[in-house]
Amino acid sequence: NKNLKNVKGVKLIDQPKNSVNPYYRYILYLDEKIHRDALVKLFKEQYHIHLSQVYIPCHLHPLYKTNFGYRENDFPITEKSLARALTLPIYPEMTLRQAGFVVSALKKELSKML
């Protein structure tokens, strides 16, 4: 968290002081000026790093669309929020050097996009 805390274009999720984050996913929010999908594509092609969207909103899953008639824009705040959310790679075997590389690449590319 400390390496991303003051990165322009990134908002971290606040964590309550008396809690422990399991870090099974490292989620952050991108500034609205940053096109998440373009960043994901760039990282895959240029750095061979897999970034991903957090989740597809429930109402946009085929089951909910088919059975309950939900459509895009039925929940605009949810859709807008999740469109800005990004998951960085994190896994038990990841080294500090690898994490540092991801953070450095993210800082570099975000500075170009803002």
Steps between C-alpha positions, in 0.01 A plus 500: 500500500772749587646485148165585342364734766590827326495389137310749287203335330459226763267477796560221747227333700500616860566223747374526858785527753410187697468272200725275297479488123539147357618651168348230288434785257674835492232741387536869429293764326623697200432864430212552256746638242673163475352240269530179700470258208772683307728475804426127534582445133820704523624303802427170329674594176791710627576354842340151484318587823140394546278772645128441513165650573367427846160346433222524250202662671247231598220658300708468182560126534298306242291325769376829642453660161299204370298411809443844648527732201786711629679718248803722481449828688247349742757559775716786368695564822602134524600491135697824523681385813593158362611653169771684696602201714815310413660190649878485515676164503565354843582144599691324779816440297523860379828659607547857617703560184211384281253713694735796465515445124118506476483819707775670297333409171165622629645833612676543166194428287259701715726804479472479120121473514429796727 
